[in-house]
Amino acid sequence: MLSASLVLTVAIGLPLGVVLFLASPGQVWANRAAHLGLSLVVNLLRSVPFIILLIVMIPLTVALVGTSLGVVGAIPPLVVAAAPFFARLVELALREVGRDTIEAVTAMGATTRDLVMRALIPEAMPGILAGITVTAIALVSFTAMAGVVGAGGLGDLAIRFGYQRFQTDVMIVTVVLLLILVQLLQMAGDRLVRHFSRR
């Protein structure tokens, strides 16, 4: 559930973040109306609490994947919740790229695609990887909440056995496993960021 939703989140959030950056004032595709519209959609989706989004999206989830239960049923709301969040992190990472780098690449006659693929993303890679790490950790908490609607995973285990059946030991083990998972994700993300920062 975590890996599938993270892959889809990055696949959707990365281009969305790039478009947000390129459409912002002073950039290649500077378009105030488009930037405001995209920003509004991103901010609206980011502001909805995940548990509410999970319930509101049940009809759409059923239409997309045929069910709102289990791992498959949890992935669409997970992606809708995380992709705008990640897109904003990508936009922030791209803003850290030096203006002189963008101007130099543009002056050499590079297309927008070349600018993005050969300058912006490579230069912003440490920030983007840090954003993926933060998003992955946010998705861990989202997947735990998805257990409320029978999505399975550690959240479902904690709710059905730890909470509803008053098995405190199950609850404690679940919390410890979640903490270990978050720590492993953070360590892996930090290592990748350090690797790409040295390049």
C-alpha positions in Angstrom: 0.0 0.0 0.0 2.8 2.4 0.9 5.1 1.6 -2.0 2.3 1.7 -4.6 0.8 5.0 -3.4 4.3 6.5 -3.1 5.2 5.6 -6.7 1.9 7.1 -8.0 2.3 10.2 -5.8 5.8 10.9 -7.2 4.6 10.2 -10.7 1.8 12.7 -10.4 3.3 15.2 -7.9 6.6 15.7 -9.6 5.2 17.0 -12.9 2.6 19.0 -11.0 5.3 20.6 -8.9 7.4 21.4 -12.0 4.3 23.0 -13.7 3.6 25.0 -10.6 7.2 26.3 -10.6 7.3 27.0 -14.4 4.0 28.9 -14.3 5.0 31.1 -11.3 5.9 34.7 -11.9 9.3 35.3 -13.5 9.7 31.7 -14.8 9.5 30.3 -18.3 5.8 29.7 -18.5 4.9 32.6 -16.2 1.1 32.7 -16.2 -0.6 34.3 -13.2 -4.1 32.8 -13.8 -2.7 29.2 -14.3 -0.5 29.5 -11.3 -3.3 30.8 -9.1 -5.7 28.1 -10.3 -3.2 25.3 -9.7 -2.2 26.7 -6.4 -5.8 26.9 -5.3 -6.5 23.2 -6.3 -3.3 22.1 -4.5 -4.0 24.1 -1.4 -7.7 22.8 -1.2 -6.6 19.2 -1.5 -3.9 19.7 1.1 -6.2 21.3 3.6 -8.8 18.4 3.7 -8.1 16.1 6.6 -7.2 12.6 5.2 -9.9 10.7 7.2 -12.6 13.0 5.6 -11.1 12.7 2.1 -11.0 8.9 2.5 -14.8 8.9 3.2 -15.7 11.6 0.6 -13.8 9.8 -2.1 -15.6 6.4 -1.7 -17.8 6.8 -4.7 -14.9 8.0 -6.9 -12.7 5.2 -5.6 -15.3 2.6 -6.4 -15.6 4.1 -9.9 -11.9 4.0 -10.4 -10.8 0.6 -8.9 -14.1 -1.2 -8.3 -13.9 -1.2 -4.5 -13.3 1.1 -1.6 -12.0 -1.6 0.7 -8.6 -3.2 1.0 -5.3 -2.0 -0.3 -6.6 -1.3 -3.8 -9.4 0.8 -2.3 -7.0 2.8 -0.2 -4.6 3.8 -3.0 -6.7 6.5 -4.8 -7.4 8.6 -1.7 -3.8 8.1 -0.5 -2.5 9.5 -3.8 -5.0 12.4 -3.9 -4.0 13.4 -0.4 -0.2 13.0 -0.9 0.4 14.2 -4.5 -0.5 17.9 -3.9 1.6 17.9 -0.7 4.6 16.5 -2.7 4.0 18.9 -5.6 4.4 21.8 -3.2 7.6 20.3 -1.9 8.9 19.9 -5.4 8.0 23.5 -6.2 10.0 24.7 -3.1 13.0 22.5 -4.1 13.0 24.0 -7.6 12.9 27.5 -6.1 16.3 26.7 -4.5 17.9 26.3 -7.9 20.0 29.4 -8.6 18.5 32.0 -11.0 21.9 32.2 -12.8 21.7 28.5 -13.6 18.3 28.9 -15.2 19.3 32.0 -17.1 22.5 30.3 -18.4 20.7 27.2 -19.7 18.0 29.4 -21.3 20.6 31.6 -22.9 22.1 28.5 -24.6 18.8 28.0 -26.4 17.6 25.0 -24.3 14.0 24.0 -24.7 11.8 23.9 -21.7 12.2 20.1 -21.6 16.0 20.4 -21.6 15.8 23.1 -18.9 13.7 20.8 -16.7 15.5 17.5 -17.3 19.1 18.7 -17.5 19.1 21.7 -15.1 16.2 22.0 -12.7 15.6 18.4 -11.6 19.4 17.5 -11.3 20.1 20.7 -9.4 17.1 20.2 -7.1 17.5 16.5 -6.7 18.6 16.6 -3.0 15.5 18.7 -2.2 13.2 16.5 -4.2 14.6 13.4 -2.4 14.0 15.1 0.9 10.5 15.8 -0.2 9.9 12.1 -1.2 11.1 11.1 2.3 8.8 13.6 4.0 5.9 12.4 1.8 6.6 8.7 2.5 6.5 9.4 6.2 3.2 11.3 5.8 1.9 8.3 3.8 2.7 6.0 6.7 0.4 7.9 8.9 -2.2 8.1 6.1 -2.1 4.3 5.6 -2.6 3.8 9.4 -5.7 5.9 9.2 -6.9 4.0 6.1 -7.4 1.0 8.4 -10.6 2.7 9.5 -12.3 1.8 6.2 -10.8 -1.7 6.1 -7.8 -0.9 4.0 -5.7 -3.5 5.9 -2.1 -2.9 7.0 -0.9 -1.9 10.5 -3.7 0.6 11.0 -6.4 -2.0 10.5 -4.5 -4.3 12.9 -4.3 -1.6 15.5 -8.0 -0.7 15.2 -9.5 -4.2 15.0 -7.4 -6.0 17.5 -5.7 -3.3 19.6 -8.6 -0.9 20.0 -11.8 -2.9 19.4 -10.7 -6.0 21.2 -8.7 -4.2 23.9 -5.5 -6.0 23.1 -3.0 -3.5 24.4 0.0 -5.6 23.4 -1.1 -5.6 19.8 -1.5 -1.8 19.9 2.0 -1.4 21.4 3.6 -3.7 18.8 1.8 -1.8 16.0 3.0 1.6 17.3 6.6 0.2 17.6 6.5 -1.2 14.1 5.3 2.2 12.7 8.0 4.0 14.5 10.6 1.6 13.1 9.2 2.0 9.6 9.3 5.8 9.9 12.9 5.7 11.2 14.0 3.4 8.4 12.4 5.6 5.8 14.1 8.7 7.3 17.5 7.1 7.4 17.2 5.9 3.8 16.0 9.3 2.6 18.8 11.1 4.5 21.4 8.8 3.0 20.1 9.5 -0.5 20.1 13.3 0.1 23.7 13.2 1.3 24.7 11.1 -1.7 23.2 13.5 -4.2 24.4 16.6 -2.3 28.0 15.5 -2.8 27.7 15.0 -6.5 
